Amino acid sequence: MPNSVPDVRAEMLRDIGATSAEELYREMIPERLLLNRRMRLPDALPAEHDLRRHLEAVLGKNQTCREYLSFLGGGCWQHYVPAVVDEIIRRSEFLTAYSGGNYSDKGRYQAYFEFQSLMGELLGMDVVGVTTYDWAAAAGNAIRMASRLTKRFEVLVPSAMSPRRLAVLRNFAGLPAMPGAIDLVTVASDPATGMLDLGDLEAKISDRTAAVYFENPSYLGVIEARGADVSEIAHAHGAESVVGVDPISLGVLAPPSEYGADIVCGEAQPLGVHMLAGGGLAGFLASRDEERYVGEFPSLLISVTTTQTPGELAFAHCRYERTSYIARDQAKDWVGTATALWGIAATAYMALLGPQGFRDVGEGILQRSHYAADRLSEIRGVEVAFPTFFKEFVVRLTRTRTSVERINRALRKHRIFGGHDLTTEFPHLGRAALYAVTEAHTQEDIDRLVRAMKEAVR
């Protein structure tokens, strides 16, 4: 723990035989990364109100989604969060409870159990873990589970996936020289539909393949209509079918269990969690209720049982000894702090919506996103790349030399955040951007985007 008291710092250094903290840093950090001068900091502010005024001035430079329309896609989306969700997660027993036990935090453990139960029903799976950092981390855990289950060390992943998510998967896969390292092999997409190229999948899968990982909808928003075929190909070669999914789509799309998924992961942020400066993310992991899967879960599992008092229930960790919290360096996998508060937000959101509410939201997103795509396609020099999508779609600039960056700058003058620039991520798409339309957007919002886009592409 940092401690600036000079006497305490001196005593600690004396005990370990160091003359300064800098001496310790220089042993661990390369010289080229060290700042060999004092930091140029302004003088300390003398009063709390001065500090508050300074910080508010800095934060006031932000352009937020409260003042701007946002059509940004790519992994974090502007969905509507009901006020009651915020009210529940701001309760002190949820907001301030970092850790605890099944004796002291019964309400929190029950909330985790309810999250797992509701997510299981939504996904069509039996077992769901407590939320992890984000979709990428959950996918990383999923492919490592598949590798341990099959004792194979190759995973096929879609070429059209988020580069940031793929980078996290590579971290989870490990370096080639590491024991148990996983080789990630990309599978091409069909250029016409955006779905996985089944011919390329068949050519690359083998008896070395631990799993086929695909996403539905994909990073580019495409609905993977041939998910059952992908799972069948995986199973025919003894591999696991691992599916990444956006749960808000499951009011209108089939759950992964219906097209052969063995392990499911995804992002809970659409379920009642605000976008928070790149945060507000919560990954989930799910499987069937089979011992071989449950035994490989790295995340916490909360279960329910009876007590000595008739009619009373208790909520506690299930098979806790398999986690890195107990097994430590002998654990099969590692998870740290969970984003469990967002799991509680998702629980409140799912309970509020219910099955019909999910259907209504899903249908509303489909109608709005396809209306937006149709209107944008009417603009000369603008086209939508793929026909089958849920809430995100790829917009290409075809008859203009204007870049996506310039378009987005022009849209900001209309207080609109345009689509996520895909130009460097997927050069084969040309000048392309990923747009997201959710239930939070009105017809007036979409028409406003179309008017601004027409002006921008002239």
C-alpha positions in Angstrom: 0.0 0.0 0.0 1.3 3.5 -0.8 2.3 5.4 2.4 3.8 8.9 2.2 4.7 9.2 5.9 8.5 9.6 5.7 9.4 7.6 8.8 7.2 4.6 7.7 8.6 4.7 4.2 12.2 4.8 5.6 11.5 1.9 7.9 10.1 -0.2 5.1 13.1 0.5 2.8 15.5 -0.2 5.6 13.9 -3.6 6.3 14.2 -4.7 2.7 17.7 -3.3 2.2 16.8 -0.6 -0.3 17.9 3.1 -0.2 14.8 4.4 -2.1 11.7 3.4 -3.9 13.2 4.5 -7.2 15.9 1.8 -6.7 13.1 -0.8 -6.6 11.5 0.6 -9.7 14.7 0.6 -11.7 15.2 -3.1 -11.0 11.8 -3.9 -12.6 11.2 -1.2 -15.2 13.5 -0.7 -18.3 15.4 2.6 -18.3 13.7 3.7 -21.5 10.3 3.7 -19.8 11.4 5.8 -16.8 10.8 9.5 -16.6 14.2 10.9 -15.5 13.0 14.3 -14.4 10.5 15.7 -12.0 7.0 15.8 -13.3 5.9 19.3 -14.4 2.8 19.7 -12.2 1.0 22.9 -11.3 1.1 24.2 -7.7 -1.3 22.5 -5.3 -4.8 24.1 -5.2 -5.4 25.7 -1.8 -9.0 24.9 -1.3 -11.6 22.2 -2.1 -13.8 24.6 -4.0 -10.8 25.5 -6.2 -10.2 21.9 -7.0 -13.9 21.3 -7.8 -14.0 24.3 -10.1 -10.8 23.1 -11.9 -12.2 19.5 -12.4 -15.5 20.7 -13.6 -13.8 22.9 -16.2 -11.8 19.9 -17.4 -14.8 17.6 -17.5 -16.8 20.3 -19.2 -14.8 19.8 -22.3 -16.3 16.3 -22.8 -18.9 15.8 -25.5 -21.3 13.2 -24.0 -24.3 11.2 -25.2 -26.6 13.4 -23.1 -26.0 16.3 -25.4 -25.2 14.4 -28.6 -27.0 11.7 -30.5 -24.8 8.6 -30.5 -24.8 6.0 -33.3 -21.5 4.5 -32.2 -21.3 0.7 -32.3 -18.5 -1.8 -31.7 -19.1 -3.2 -28.2 -20.7 -0.6 -26.0 -24.1 0.8 -27.0 -26.6 3.5 -25.9 -29.5 1.5 -24.6 -32.2 2.9 -22.3 -31.7 2.3 -18.6 -34.9 2.4 -16.5 -34.7 4.7 -13.5 -35.6 1.8 -11.1 -32.4 0.0 -12.2 -30.2 2.9 -11.1 -32.2 3.1 -7.8 -31.6 -0.5 -7.0 -27.8 -0.6 -7.7 -27.3 2.6 -5.7 -28.5 0.9 -2.5 -25.6 0.8 -0.1 -25.7 -3.0 0.4 -25.0 -3.4 -3.3 -23.0 -0.3 -4.2 -20.5 -0.5 -1.4 -20.2 -4.3 -0.9 -16.9 -5.3 -2.5 -16.6 -8.7 -0.8 -18.1 -10.6 2.0 -19.5 -14.1 2.8 -22.6 -16.1 2.7 -23.3 -15.2 6.3 -23.0 -11.4 5.9 -24.3 -10.7 2.4 -27.4 -12.9 1.9 -29.2 -10.3 -0.3 -26.2 -9.8 -2.6 -25.7 -13.5 -3.0 -29.4 -13.9 -3.8 -29.1 -11.2 -6.4 -26.2 -13.0 -8.0 -28.3 -16.2 -8.0 -31.2 -14.4 -9.6 -28.8 -13.0 -12.3 -27.6 -16.5 -13.1 -31.1 -17.9 -13.2 -32.5 -15.2 -15.5 -29.5 -15.3 -17.8 -29.8 -19.1 -18.0 -33.4 -18.8 -19.1 -32.6 -16.1 -21.6 -29.6 -18.1 -23.1 -31.3 -21.5 -22.9 -28.4 -22.7 -20.8 -28.3 -24.3 -17.3 -25.2 -22.8 -15.6 -24.1 -19.2 -15.6 -21.2 -17.6 -13.7 -20.9 -14.3 -12.0 -20.0 -11.5 -14.4 -16.4 -11.0 -15.4 -14.7 -7.9 -16.8 -16.3 -7.8 -20.3 -17.2 -9.9 -23.3 -13.6 -10.3 -24.3 -12.6 -11.7 -20.9 -15.5 -14.1 -20.9 -14.6 -15.3 -24.4 -11.0 -15.8 -23.2 -12.2 -17.9 -20.4 -14.5 -19.8 -22.8 -11.8 -20.8 -25.2 -9.5 -21.9 -22.4 -12.4 -24.1 -21.0 -12.8 -25.7 -24.4 -9.1 -26.4 -24.6 -9.0 -28.1 -21.2 -12.1 -30.1 -22.0 -10.8 -31.4 -25.3 -7.1 -31.4 -24.5 -6.5 -29.6 -27.8 -4.8 -26.3 -28.4 -6.2 -24.7 -31.5 -9.3 -22.5 -31.7 -11.0 -21.1 -34.8 -12.3 -17.6 -34.6 -14.0 -15.3 -37.1 -11.8 -12.9 -39.1 -14.6 -10.3 -38.8 -14.4 -9.9 -35.0 -13.4 -6.9 -32.9 -9.6 -6.3 -33.1 -9.7 -5.4 -29.4 -11.6 -8.5 -28.5 -9.2 -10.6 -30.6 -6.2 -8.9 -28.8 -7.6 -10.0 -25.4 -8.2 -13.5 -26.8 -4.5 -13.7 -27.8 -3.5 -12.7 -24.3 -5.7 -15.5 -22.9 -4.3 -17.9 -25.5 -0.7 -17.3 -24.3 2.6 -17.1 -26.1 3.5 -20.1 -28.3 6.3 -21.2 -26.0 4.0 -21.3 -22.9 2.6 -24.6 -21.7 -1.0 -24.9 -22.8 -0.8 -22.1 -25.2 -3.7 -21.9 -27.7 -3.2 -21.2 -31.4 -5.9 -18.9 -32.8 -6.8 -19.4 -36.5 -9.1 -17.0 -38.2 -11.9 -18.1 -40.5 -12.9 -15.9 -43.4 -16.3 -14.3 -43.8 -18.6 -14.6 -46.9 -18.1 -11.2 -48.6 -21.7 -11.1 -49.7 -23.5 -11.9 -46.4 -20.8 -11.2 -43.8 -21.5 -14.6 -42.2 -18.8 -17.2 -41.6 -17.5 -18.8 -44.8 -18.4 -22.5 -44.2 -16.0 -23.6 -46.9 -13.1 -22.0 -45.2 -14.2 -23.4 -41.9 -14.3 -26.9 -43.3 -10.9 -26.4 -44.8 -9.3 -25.2 -41.5 -11.0 -27.4 -38.8 -9.1 -30.6 -37.8 -8.6 -33.0 -35.0 -6.4 -30.4 -33.4 -9.3 -27.9 -33.0 -10.6 -27.4 -29.5 -13.4 -25.1 -30.4 -15.0 -23.0 -33.1 -15.8 -19.6 -31.7 -18.3 -17.4 -33.5 -20.6 -14.5 -32.6 -24.3 -13.9 -33.1 -24.8 -11.1 -34.0 -21.2 -10.6 -35.2 -19.0 -7.6 -34.4 -20.2 -6.2 -37.7 -23.8 -6.6 -36.7 -24.5 -9.6 -39.0 -27.0 -12.3 -37.8 -25.2 -15.6 -38.2 -28.2 -17.5 -39.7 -26.1 -20.7 -40.2 -25.2 -21.1 -36.5 -26.5 -24.6 -36.4 -24.3 -25.6 -39.4 -21.2 -24.1 -37.7 -21.9 -26.1 -34.5 -22.5 -29.2 -36.5 -19.2 -28.9 -38.3 -17.5 -28.3 -34.9 -19.1 -31.3 -33.3 -18.3 -33.5 -36.3 -14.6 -32.9 -35.6 -14.9 -33.4 -31.8 -14.6 -29.6 -31.1 -16.7 -27.4 -28.8 -19.1 -24.8 -30.2 -18.5 -21.5 -28.4 -20.9 -18.7 -29.1 -20.6 -15.0 -28.2 -24.0 -13.3 -28.1 -25.6 -9.9 -27.4 -28.4 -10.8 -24.9 -30.7 -8.0 -25.9 -31.2 -9.8 -29.3 -32.7 -12.9 -27.6 -36.2 -11.5 -27.6 -36.3 -12.0 -31.3 -33.4 -14.4 -32.1 -33.1 -18.0 -31.1 -31.0 -18.6 -28.0 -27.6 -20.2 -28.6 -28.7 -23.5 -27.1 -31.0 -24.0 -30.1 -28.2 -24.0 -32.6 -25.8 -26.3 -30.8 -23.8 -24.0 -28.5 -21.8 -25.8 -25.8 -20.4 -22.7 -24.1 -21.9 -19.2 -24.4 -20.4 -15.9 -23.5 -21.2 -12.3 -24.2 -21.7 -8.8 -22.9 -24.4 -7.8 -20.3 -24.0 -4.0 -20.9 -27.2 -3.8 -23.0 -29.2 -5.1 -20.0 -29.6 -1.9 -18.0 -26.0 -0.7 -17.7 -25.0 2.9 -18.7 -22.0 3.6 -21.0 -19.4 4.9 -18.5 -16.4 6.4 -20.3 -15.4 3.0 -21.8 -16.6 1.1 -18.7 -20.0 -0.2 -17.7 -19.1 -3.6 -19.2 -19.8 -7.0 -17.8 -19.0 -10.3 -19.5 -20.9 -13.5 -18.8 -20.2 -17.2 -19.3 -22.7 -20.1 -19.5 -22.9 -23.8 -20.3 -25.0 -26.9 -19.9 -25.4 -28.4 -16.4 -22.8 -31.2 -16.9 -20.1 -31.8 -14.4 -17.3 -31.7 -17.0 -18.3 -28.1 -17.9 -19.1 -26.9 -14.3 -15.8 -28.2 -13.1 -14.0 -26.0 -15.6 -15.8 -22.7 -14.8 -13.2 -20.2 -13.6 -15.8 -17.7 -12.3 -17.8 -17.8 -9.2 -21.0 -19.8 -9.2 -23.8 -19.1 -6.6 -26.2 -21.9 -5.8 -29.2 -22.2 -3.5 -29.9 -24.8 -0.8 -32.2 -25.4 2.1 -31.2 -24.8 5.8 -32.0 -26.4 9.1 -35.0 -24.1 9.3 -37.9 -25.5 7.2 -38.8 -23.2 4.3 -35.6 -21.2 4.6 -33.1 -20.9 1.7 -29.4 -20.1 1.7 -27.3 -18.7 -1.2 -23.6 -19.5 -1.3 -20.6 -20.4 -3.5 -20.9 -23.6 -5.4 -17.7 -25.7 -5.9 -15.6 -22.8 -4.7 -12.4 -24.9 -4.4 -12.0 -25.0 -8.2 -11.5 -21.2 -8.5 -8.3 -19.2 -8.3 -9.6 -17.7 -5.1 -8.9 -21.0 -3.4 -6.5 -22.9 -5.7 -4.3 -19.8 -6.3 -1.3 -20.7 -8.4 -2.6 -24.3 -8.9 -5.9 -23.1 -10.5 -6.7 -24.1 -14.0 -7.6 -20.5 -14.9 -7.6 -17.2 -13.3 -10.3 -14.6 -12.5 -10.1 -11.6 -10.3 -12.6 -8.9 -9.3 -16.0 -9.4 -10.9 -18.2 -6.7 -12.3 -20.9 -8.1 -10.1 -22.7 -4.7 -9.6 -23.5 -4.6 -13.3 -24.8 -8.2 -12.9 -27.3 -6.9 -10.3 -28.3 -4.0 -12.7 -28.9 -6.6 -15.4 -31.0 -8.7 -13.0 -33.2 -5.7 -12.2 -33.5 -4.9 -15.9 -34.4 -8.5 -17.0 -37.0 -8.8 -14.2 -38.6 -5.6 -15.3 -38.8 -6.6 -19.0 -39.9 -10.2 -18.8 -40.2 -12.3 -21.9 -42.7 -10.0 -23.7 -40.6 -7.0 -22.8 -37.6 -8.6 -24.4 -39.6 -9.3 -27.5 -40.9 -5.7 -27.7 -37.4 -4.2 -27.3 -35.9 -6.6 -29.8 -38.6 -5.9 -32.4 -38.2 -2.2 -31.8 -34.4 -2.4 -32.4 -34.9 -4.4 -35.6 -37.5 -1.9 -36.9 -35.4 1.2 -36.1 -32.1 -0.2 -37.3 -33.5 -1.4 -40.6 -35.4 1.9 -41.1 -32.1 3.8 -40.5 -30.2 1.5 -43.0 -32.9 2.0 -45.6 -32.9 5.8 -45.2 -29.1 6.0 -45.3 -29.0 3.8 -48.4 -31.1 6.4 -50.3 -28.2 8.8 -50.1 -26.0 8.8 -53.2 -22.6 7.5 -52.4 -23.8 5.6 -49.3 -24.6 1.8 -49.1 -25.2 -0.8 -46.4 -22.8 -3.6 -46.8 -24.7 -6.6 -45.4 -28.4 -7.3 -45.6 -29.1 -9.4 -42.5 -28.4 -7.6 -39.2 -29.8 -6.8 -35.8 -28.9 -3.4 -34.3 -25.5 -2.7 -35.9 -24.8 -2.4 -39.6 -21.9 -1.5 -41.8 -22.2 1.7 -43.9 -19.8 2.2 -46.8 -19.0 5.4 -48.7 -18.8 4.5 -52.4 -19.1 7.5 -54.6 -17.3 10.1 -52.7 -13.7 10.7 -51.7 -14.8 11.8 -48.3 -13.3 9.7 -45.5 -15.2 8.3 -42.5 -13.2 10.6 -40.3 -14.4 13.7 -42.2 -17.9 12.5 -42.2 -17.8 12.0 -38.4 -16.3 15.5 -37.9 -19.1 16.9 -40.0 -21.8 15.0 -38.0 -20.3 16.3 -34.7 -21.2 19.8 -35.9 -24.8 18.6 -35.9 -24.2 17.2 -32.3 -24.2 13.6 -33.6 -21.6 10.9 -33.0 -21.4 8.9 -36.2 -20.4 5.3 -36.7 -17.3 3.6 -35.5 -14.6 3.9 -38.2 -13.7 0.5 -39.7 -11.3 1.8 -42.3 -8.1 0.6 -40.7 -9.6 -2.4 -38.9 -11.1 -4.0 -42.1 -9.5 -2.3 -45.1 -11.2 -4.7 -47.5 -14.5 -3.0 -46.7 -13.2 0.3 -48.0 -14.3 3.5 -46.3 -16.7 1.9 -43.8 -18.3 2.7 -40.5 -20.2 0.6 -38.0 -23.5 2.2 -37.0 -25.7 1.1 -34.0 -29.4 1.9 -33.6 -31.2 0.9 -30.4 -34.6 1.3 -28.7 -33.3 4.6 -27.4 -33.4 6.2 -30.9 -36.6 7.7 -32.2 -37.6 8.2 -35.9 -36.8 11.9 -35.5 -33.3 11.0 -34.3 -32.7 8.8 -37.3 -34.1 11.3 -39.8 -31.8 13.9 -38.2 -28.9 11.6 -38.8 -29.9 11.1 -42.5 -30.2 14.9 -43.1 -26.8 15.5 -41.5 -25.3 12.6 -43.5 -26.7 14.0 -46.8 -25.0 17.3 -46.1 -21.8 15.7 -45.1 -21.3 13.5 -48.2 -21.8 16.3 -50.7 
